[in-house]
Structure formats: C-alpha cells, structure tokens
Amino acid sequence: MAAITPGRSPAELAFVMGGGGARAAYQAGVLRYLSRRFPHLRIPIITGVSAGAINAAHLAAHHGTFEQAADELYHLWSNLNVEQVFRTDVPSLGRHLMRWGRQLLSGGTKSPPQVRGLLDTGPLRVYLTDTMHAINGELTGINYNLRMGRLKAIALSTTNYSTGQSVLWVQGEGIREWERPTRRSRLTTLTVDHVMASAALPIVFPAVQIGQHWFGDGGIRLTAPLSPALHLGAGRILAISTRHSPTARQASRPTITGYPPPVQVAGVLMNSVFLDLLDDDGHRLETINKLLAGLPPEARGNMRPVRLLTVRPSIDLSRLANRYEPQLPKAFRFLTRGLGTRHTEAPDFLSLIMFQHDYMTELIRVGEEDAEAREYELAALLEPADSSEITVGRPS
C-alpha cells in the first residue's frame, strides 16, 4: 500500500487506468459518463499502465476541464483505426515476418536481422504526438497543470527489458522516488516515448529506448497495479479495468474445442499479465482494510484504510471482438486468422490489438452504460460526504 506523505490530504483522489490494448477505449466511455456527471471533477493523482497510459497521459496533459478532456479522449478513441496504430500494408507486414523468420534461422550469427516487434507502431507515435499536442515529444500540458495546482502527480508504468525491473516514470510536485527489488520509480518530464513504452505489447509492438535502456509494456512486472497511486498519496481510488468478471459457470465454459491455437495461448498469457493483477491487488487492499477496521486506532500505527472502487465491463469484450473481426484490414486479418482467431469464441489476444473503429465505438458505449449503472457508488467515492473517513495505508 502507500505511505502517508506529510502535508498531503489523506482524501486525495486517484484514477488508476489498467491495461488492455484496444480495450482501453472502454475506459474512455467510463470517463465520458463521469465527465458529464461531474464536469469539474479534479483528479490530483493519475496513473496508467499499458494502453491505460494513453488515457492517463491525456487526462494529465489536457489544459481544459475534466469534461473537455474526457470529450477529446472520446474523439481520440472513436476516430482511431488500425492504420493509425500500426502499419497493415502487405509490404510492411511481409518485411516484419521475413525478419522474424531470418532471425530464427540465423543460428545466432554475429549480425542477425534486427527484430523489434511484429508490427510497426510508427503511426501511433504520430497520432499521439498530434492529439496530445506534444512539443518535441514532451507532454507540456502536464507541467502546465502542475503549475496551476490542478494536478499533483502522474505515473506511467514500464518494464525495463535490460534489468527486468518495473520502472515507474513520475512527474509531480513534492514527490520523492522509491525503490523495491523488482520495481522502482524515476522522476522525469514525461514524453510520448514514455507513453509508447508503457503501451508496447511484448513481441507484438517494438520496445522504446529511454536513455540507455529499452522499455516495454508496464504490465509485465507490475505485480501491484494500485501501489503507484498509493505511493503518491491517494486516499480514494477509482480503478477502471478492462477485464470482465465472469460467473463461475461462465468461467468454466470452454471457448475452443480441440488443441488450443496460438492465439488462444497468447490470450490466456496476456490476460494473466495485464488484466488479472489489478483484481488481485484490489483483493489485497480490501483484505487490509477489513483487518484495520477490526483494530483500535491506537493499534494501527500509520496504517489506515483506503477506499477503492473498481469499474469493469459488464460483458466479455473479447467475445464482442468476434463481431467486428471481419472488418479488419485484409492483410492483417489474414495474419490473425492464421494464428487461430476464427477457432475461439473469445479471442482475447485479438481484442487487445483490434483497434477497429466500430469495435472501439461499441466499447465506449459499453463503458458509458456501465458507469451510469454504478452512478451512486461513483458519486459516493467522488463526492464523499465525510472526507475524514478516507485514509491511507503503508507502502507495499
């Protein structure tokens, strides 16, 4: 959990944006509803991992109100298409596949072909630079909001491929770095590179060089997704997950018959890395809250409960992806079908990389409806009647 920082209000609100690739459009839908219900909401602490880093960085860097920021984020996702994320033309896909093949057949020669991902994400860098109004790569809006007192800190999670550590890039006021054996924080001025690194799905998207090291998706080693917000002093946390929580019966229902195709194995792996950990961390936090509630105040030391609300999809977003798969660009669709996307009812892996306009528009709609269905819970968290009940726990 997170340490109480002297001089920092224990009731400070944090938004935690989980990972999920294209599924992060669901978060834009949740935020859009919240912005209409709470148009002038102030969010002092924002953290993001993987594709959630795009949403976190956008909110932190936007000059306008929460309502204006959420509206632009809605347009960012609803106007996005596959070609604006990675190249889908036959020559580009062919070149990358040939490089991977030559790499595997090189036998470890001194100069094997340079392989940096299955897909070229150059278009995404251009799109984010434009939509986030970056200047020489820097997200200048973050510094503006820090100076205006509208933001206290933002943190984006990445994985250092050189050391295997989880590295949290933090920009904020009055923040001190912290370290653990497998994760550490670094104060910096955030750029598009940090966003691209956090969202770089392993193997699929190329890693990004920051300084002397190469970084990839922040969800790989981030075993405690809530810890960045807690370290930054959050007392209330709204976590927006992209993982549907099925019933026991639904979870036991097979989505394939016969031997699992590669895309099924990849989907299970991606879920365990990017989506399941937020639920596990939330469970730990709630367990600690219950333990502290049974102790008298004098026995708690500097530990106190943290209020957490997690909003998640009411439906399985991977099953939804099947409906829109036929509209993918022909060459890219040919490649994904070769991995077995047509042989599973819930192509989790495909849903992570299916930046298809109609699919993401539907995700936004689902996010808005899910947020509206939990209006009273959200109001209780975002507009608490008694802020003295909202407190913070010890670092983990």
C-alpha positions as CSV (number, residue, x, y, z in Angstrom):
1,M,0.0,0.0,0.0
2,A,1.2,3.6,0.2
3,A,2.8,5.7,2.8
4,I,1.1,8.8,4.3
5,T,3.0,11.8,2.9
6,P,3.4,14.7,5.4
7,G,1.2,17.7,4.4
8,R,-0.8,15.7,1.9
9,S,-4.5,15.3,2.3
10,P,-5.4,11.6,3.0
11,A,-8.6,12.1,1.0
12,E,-6.9,12.8,-2.3
13,L,-8.4,11.1,-5.4
14,A,-6.6,8.9,-7.8
15,F,-7.6,7.4,-11.1
16,V,-5.9,4.1,-12.0
17,M,-6.1,3.1,-15.7
18,G,-5.4,-0.6,-16.2
19,G,-4.1,-2.1,-19.4
20,G,-5.8,-3.9,-22.2
21,G,-4.7,-2.7,-25.6
22,A,-7.6,-1.6,-27.7
23,R,-9.9,-2.4,-24.8
24,A,-8.7,0.9,-23.2
25,A,-11.5,2.5,-25.4
26,Y,-13.8,1.2,-22.7
27,Q,-12.1,3.5,-20.2
28,A,-12.8,6.4,-22.4
29,G,-16.5,5.5,-22.2
30,V,-16.4,5.4,-18.4
31,L,-14.6,8.8,-18.3
32,R,-17.1,10.3,-20.7
33,Y,-20.0,9.5,-18.5
34,L,-18.2,10.7,-15.4
35,S,-17.3,14.0,-17.1
36,R,-21.0,14.6,-17.8
37,R,-22.0,13.7,-14.2
38,F,-19.0,15.5,-12.6
39,P,-17.8,18.0,-15.3
40,H,-15.5,20.0,-13.0
41,L,-14.1,17.0,-11.1
42,R,-10.4,17.5,-10.0
43,I,-8.2,14.4,-10.2
44,P,-4.9,15.2,-8.4
45,I,-3.3,11.8,-9.0
46,I,-3.4,9.8,-12.2
47,T,-1.6,6.5,-13.0
48,G,-1.7,4.4,-16.1
49,V,-0.2,1.2,-17.4
50,S,-0.1,-0.3,-21.0
51,A,-2.8,1.3,-23.1
52,G,-4.2,2.8,-19.9
53,A,-1.1,5.1,-20.0
54,I,-2.6,6.8,-23.1
55,N,-5.7,7.7,-21.2
56,A,-3.8,8.7,-18.1
57,A,-1.3,10.9,-20.0
58,H,-4.2,12.6,-22.0
59,L,-6.1,13.5,-18.8
60,A,-2.9,14.8,-17.1
61,A,-1.8,16.9,-20.1
62,H,-5.1,18.4,-21.1
63,H,-5.4,22.2,-20.4
64,G,-9.2,22.3,-20.1
65,T,-11.8,21.0,-17.6
66,F,-12.4,17.3,-16.9
67,E,-15.4,17.4,-19.2
68,Q,-13.3,18.8,-22.1
69,A,-10.5,16.4,-21.5
70,A,-12.9,13.4,-21.5
71,D,-14.6,14.7,-24.6
72,E,-11.3,14.9,-26.5
73,L,-10.4,11.4,-25.2
74,Y,-13.6,10.1,-26.6
75,H,-12.8,11.6,-30.0
76,L,-9.2,10.2,-29.8
77,W,-10.5,6.6,-29.5
78,S,-13.6,6.9,-31.6
79,N,-11.6,8.3,-34.6
80,L,-8.8,5.8,-34.2
81,N,-8.4,3.0,-36.6
82,V,-5.9,0.1,-37.1
83,E,-3.8,2.1,-39.7
84,Q,-3.2,4.9,-37.1
85,V,-1.8,2.4,-34.6
86,F,0.4,0.2,-36.8
87,R,1.1,-0.4,-40.4
88,T,-1.1,-3.0,-42.0
89,D,0.0,-2.8,-45.6
90,V,1.3,-6.0,-47.2
91,P,4.9,-4.8,-47.7
92,S,5.3,-3.8,-44.0
93,L,3.8,-6.9,-42.6
94,G,5.8,-9.0,-45.0
95,R,9.1,-7.3,-44.1
96,H,8.5,-7.9,-40.4
97,L,7.6,-11.5,-40.9
98,M,10.6,-12.1,-43.1
99,R,12.9,-10.5,-40.5
100,W,11.5,-12.8,-37.8
101,G,12.0,-15.8,-40.0
102,R,15.6,-14.8,-40.8
103,Q,16.2,-14.2,-37.1
104,L,15.0,-17.7,-36.2
105,L,17.1,-19.3,-39.0
106,S,20.2,-17.2,-38.4
107,G,21.6,-19.6,-35.8
108,G,22.9,-16.8,-33.7
109,T,25.2,-15.3,-36.3
110,K,27.0,-12.1,-35.5
111,S,24.7,-9.9,-37.5
112,P,21.2,-11.4,-37.5
113,P,18.4,-9.2,-38.9
114,Q,17.3,-6.6,-36.4
115,V,13.9,-7.5,-35.0
116,R,11.9,-5.0,-32.9
117,G,8.4,-6.3,-32.9
118,L,5.9,-8.0,-35.2
119,L,4.3,-4.6,-36.1
120,D,5.5,-1.1,-36.9
121,T,3.8,1.3,-34.5
122,G,5.2,4.4,-36.1
123,P,1.7,5.7,-37.0
124,L,0.7,5.5,-33.3
125,R,3.6,7.8,-32.3
126,V,2.5,10.3,-34.9
127,Y,-1.2,10.1,-33.8
128,L,-0.4,10.6,-30.1
129,T,2.1,13.4,-30.7
130,D,-0.7,15.2,-32.6
131,T,-3.6,14.5,-30.3
132,M,-1.7,15.2,-27.1
133,H,-0.2,18.4,-28.6
134,A,3.4,17.3,-27.7
135,I,6.2,19.7,-28.3
136,N,9.4,17.9,-29.3
137,G,7.9,14.9,-27.8
138,E,7.2,16.5,-24.4
139,L,3.7,16.4,-22.9
140,T,3.9,20.1,-22.0
141,G,0.4,20.2,-20.7
142,I,1.4,18.1,-17.6
143,N,3.8,20.8,-16.4
144,Y,1.1,23.4,-17.0
145,N,-1.4,21.6,-14.9
146,L,1.2,21.0,-12.1
147,R,1.9,24.8,-12.0
148,M,-1.8,25.6,-11.9
149,G,-2.3,23.2,-9.0
150,R,-4.8,21.1,-10.9
151,L,-2.5,18.1,-10.8
152,K,-0.2,16.7,-8.2
153,A,1.3,13.7,-9.9
154,I,1.1,11.3,-12.8
155,A,2.8,8.0,-13.1
156,L,3.3,5.7,-16.1
157,S,4.5,2.2,-15.7
158,T,7.0,0.5,-18.0
159,T,9.2,-2.6,-17.9
160,N,13.0,-2.3,-18.3
161,Y,13.9,-5.2,-20.7
162,S,17.6,-4.8,-19.7
163,T,17.1,-5.4,-16.0
164,G,13.6,-7.0,-15.8
165,Q,12.5,-4.3,-13.3
166,S,9.2,-2.5,-13.3
167,V,10.1,1.2,-13.7
168,L,7.5,3.9,-12.8
169,W,8.0,7.3,-14.5
170,V,6.7,10.0,-12.3
171,Q,6.1,13.7,-12.9
172,G,4.8,15.7,-10.0
173,E,5.2,18.3,-7.2
174,G,6.9,17.3,-3.9
175,I,7.3,13.7,-5.0
176,R,10.2,11.6,-3.8
177,E,11.5,8.4,-5.6
178,W,11.0,5.0,-4.0
179,E,12.6,1.6,-4.8
180,R,11.9,-2.1,-4.3
181,P,14.0,-5.0,-5.5
182,T,11.8,-5.5,-8.6
183,R,10.3,-2.1,-9.1
184,R,11.5,1.5,-8.8
185,S,10.3,5.0,-9.6
186,R,12.0,7.7,-11.5
187,L,11.2,11.4,-11.6
188,T,11.1,12.8,-15.1
189,T,9.5,15.0,-17.6
190,L,7.0,12.7,-19.4
191,T,7.1,12.4,-23.2
192,V,5.4,10.5,-25.9
193,D,8.2,7.9,-25.6
194,H,7.1,7.1,-22.1
195,V,3.5,6.5,-23.3
196,M,4.7,4.4,-26.2
197,A,6.9,2.3,-24.0
198,S,4.2,1.7,-21.4
199,A,1.8,0.6,-24.2
200,A,4.4,-1.6,-26.1
201,L,2.8,-5.1,-26.0
202,P,5.7,-7.6,-25.7
203,I,6.8,-9.2,-29.0
204,V,3.9,-7.6,-30.9
205,F,4.9,-3.9,-30.5
206,P,8.6,-2.8,-30.6
207,A,10.3,-1.6,-27.3
208,V,11.2,2.0,-26.9
209,Q,14.6,3.4,-25.9
210,I,14.6,5.8,-23.0
211,G,18.1,6.8,-22.0
212,Q,20.4,3.8,-22.4
213,H,17.8,1.1,-21.9
214,W,14.9,-0.3,-23.8
215,F,11.4,-0.4,-22.2
216,G,8.2,-2.3,-23.0
217,D,4.7,-2.8,-21.6
218,G,4.4,-1.7,-18.0
219,G,2.0,-4.5,-17.1
220,I,4.6,-7.3,-17.4
221,R,6.2,-6.9,-14.0
222,L,3.8,-4.6,-12.2
223,T,2.5,-7.1,-9.6
224,A,0.8,-4.3,-7.6
225,P,-1.1,-2.0,-10.0
226,L,-2.6,0.1,-7.2
227,S,0.8,0.7,-5.5
228,P,1.8,3.7,-7.7
229,A,-1.3,5.7,-6.7
230,L,-0.9,4.7,-3.1
231,H,2.7,5.8,-3.0
232,L,1.7,9.1,-4.4
233,G,-0.7,9.7,-1.5
234,A,-4.1,8.5,-2.8
235,G,-6.9,8.1,-0.2
236,R,-9.6,7.3,-2.7
237,I,-9.0,5.2,-5.8
238,L,-11.2,4.7,-8.9
239,A,-9.7,1.9,-10.9
240,I,-11.0,1.3,-14.4
241,S,-10.4,-2.3,-15.5
242,T,-10.9,-3.7,-19.0
243,R,-11.5,-7.2,-17.7
244,H,-14.9,-8.7,-17.4
245,S,-15.5,-10.7,-14.3
246,P,-17.5,-13.8,-15.3
247,T,-19.6,-16.0,-13.1
248,A,-18.2,-19.4,-12.1
249,R,-20.4,-21.1,-14.7
250,Q,-19.3,-18.7,-17.4
251,A,-15.6,-19.1,-16.5
252,S,-15.8,-22.9,-16.7
253,R,-17.3,-22.8,-20.2
254,P,-14.7,-23.7,-22.9
255,T,-14.2,-21.1,-25.7
256,I,-12.4,-23.6,-28.0
257,T,-12.7,-27.3,-29.0
258,G,-9.6,-29.4,-29.6
259,Y,-6.0,-28.3,-29.3
260,P,-5.7,-24.6,-28.5
261,P,-4.4,-22.4,-31.4
262,P,-1.6,-20.0,-30.8
263,V,-3.9,-17.0,-30.4
264,Q,-5.7,-18.8,-27.5
265,V,-2.5,-19.5,-25.7
266,A,-1.4,-15.9,-26.2
267,G,-4.7,-14.6,-25.0
268,V,-4.5,-16.5,-21.7
269,L,-1.0,-15.3,-21.2
270,M,-1.9,-11.6,-21.9
271,N,-4.8,-11.8,-19.5
272,S,-2.7,-13.1,-16.7
273,V,-0.1,-10.4,-17.3
274,F,-2.2,-7.3,-18.0
275,L,-5.7,-7.9,-16.6
276,D,-5.7,-10.3,-13.6
277,L,-3.2,-8.5,-11.4
278,L,-5.5,-5.4,-10.8
279,D,-8.1,-7.7,-9.3
280,D,-5.6,-9.5,-7.2
281,D,-4.2,-6.2,-5.9
282,G,-7.7,-4.9,-5.2
283,H,-8.5,-8.0,-3.2
284,R,-5.3,-7.5,-1.1
285,L,-6.3,-3.9,-0.4
286,E,-9.8,-4.8,0.7
287,T,-8.4,-7.5,3.0
288,I,-6.1,-5.0,4.6
289,N,-9.0,-2.6,5.0
290,K,-11.0,-5.3,6.8
291,L,-8.1,-6.1,9.1
292,L,-7.6,-2.5,10.0
293,A,-11.3,-2.0,10.7
294,G,-11.0,-4.5,13.5
295,L,-8.2,-2.7,15.2
296,P,-8.5,0.2,17.6
297,P,-7.0,3.5,16.1
298,E,-4.0,3.4,18.5
299,A,-3.0,-0.1,17.3
300,R,-2.9,0.9,13.6
301,G,0.3,2.9,13.6
302,N,0.5,4.8,10.4
303,M,-1.8,2.4,8.6
304,R,-5.4,3.3,7.7
305,P,-7.9,2.0,5.1
306,V,-8.1,3.2,1.5
307,R,-11.4,3.5,-0.4
308,L,-11.4,1.6,-3.6
309,L,-14.0,1.3,-6.4
310,T,-13.3,-0.7,-9.5
311,V,-15.4,-0.3,-12.6
312,R,-15.2,-3.1,-15.1
313,P,-17.0,-4.3,-18.2
314,S,-20.4,-5.9,-17.7
315,I,-19.8,-8.1,-20.8
316,D,-16.8,-10.0,-22.2
317,L,-15.0,-7.6,-24.5
318,S,-13.1,-10.4,-26.2
319,R,-16.3,-12.2,-27.3
320,L,-17.5,-8.8,-28.6
321,A,-14.4,-8.6,-30.8
322,N,-15.5,-11.5,-32.9
323,R,-18.5,-9.4,-34.2
324,Y,-16.2,-6.8,-35.7
325,E,-13.3,-9.1,-36.8
326,P,-14.4,-9.3,-40.5
327,Q,-13.9,-5.5,-40.9
328,L,-10.2,-5.6,-40.1
329,P,-7.8,-4.7,-42.9
330,K,-7.5,-7.7,-45.3
331,A,-3.7,-8.4,-44.9
332,F,-3.8,-8.0,-41.1
333,R,-7.0,-10.2,-40.9
334,F,-5.3,-12.9,-42.9
335,L,-2.4,-12.9,-40.5
336,T,-4.5,-13.1,-37.3
337,R,-6.7,-15.8,-38.8
338,G,-3.6,-17.8,-39.4
339,L,-3.0,-17.7,-35.6
340,G,-6.4,-19.2,-35.0
341,T,-8.8,-16.3,-34.2
342,R,-11.6,-18.0,-36.0
343,H,-11.3,-21.1,-33.8
344,T,-12.2,-19.4,-30.5
345,E,-15.3,-17.8,-29.2
346,A,-13.4,-15.3,-27.1
347,P,-10.2,-14.2,-28.9
348,D,-8.6,-12.3,-26.0
349,F,-5.4,-11.6,-27.9
350,L,-7.3,-10.2,-30.9
351,S,-9.3,-7.9,-28.6
352,L,-6.0,-6.3,-27.4
353,I,-4.8,-5.3,-30.9
354,M,-8.1,-4.8,-32.7
355,F,-8.0,-1.0,-33.0
356,Q,-11.1,-1.2,-35.2
357,H,-13.3,1.9,-35.3
358,D,-16.6,0.2,-34.9
359,Y,-15.3,-2.1,-32.2
360,M,-13.9,0.8,-30.1
361,T,-17.1,2.8,-30.6
362,E,-19.0,-0.1,-29.1
363,L,-16.5,-0.3,-26.2
364,I,-17.1,3.4,-25.5
365,R,-20.8,2.8,-25.4
366,V,-20.5,-0.1,-23.0
367,G,-18.2,1.9,-20.8
368,E,-20.7,4.8,-20.6
369,E,-23.6,2.4,-19.7
370,D,-21.6,0.6,-17.1
371,A,-20.6,3.8,-15.4
372,E,-24.2,5.0,-15.4
373,A,-25.3,1.8,-13.8
374,R,-23.0,2.5,-10.9
375,E,-23.8,6.2,-10.6
376,Y,-24.5,6.1,-6.8
377,E,-21.3,4.2,-6.0
378,L,-19.3,6.6,-8.1
379,A,-20.9,9.6,-6.5
380,A,-20.1,8.3,-3.0
381,L,-16.5,7.9,-4.0
382,L,-16.0,11.1,-6.0
383,E,-18.1,13.4,-3.8
384,P,-17.8,11.9,-0.3
385,A,-19.9,13.4,2.4
386,D,-17.2,12.9,5.1
387,S,-13.7,13.0,3.8
388,S,-12.3,12.2,7.3
389,E,-13.3,8.6,6.6
390,I,-10.9,8.3,3.7
391,T,-7.4,7.4,4.7
392,V,-4.2,5.8,3.5
393,G,-2.1,2.6,4.3
394,R,1.5,1.5,4.4
395,P,3.8,1.1,1.4
396,S,4.0,-2.4,-0.2
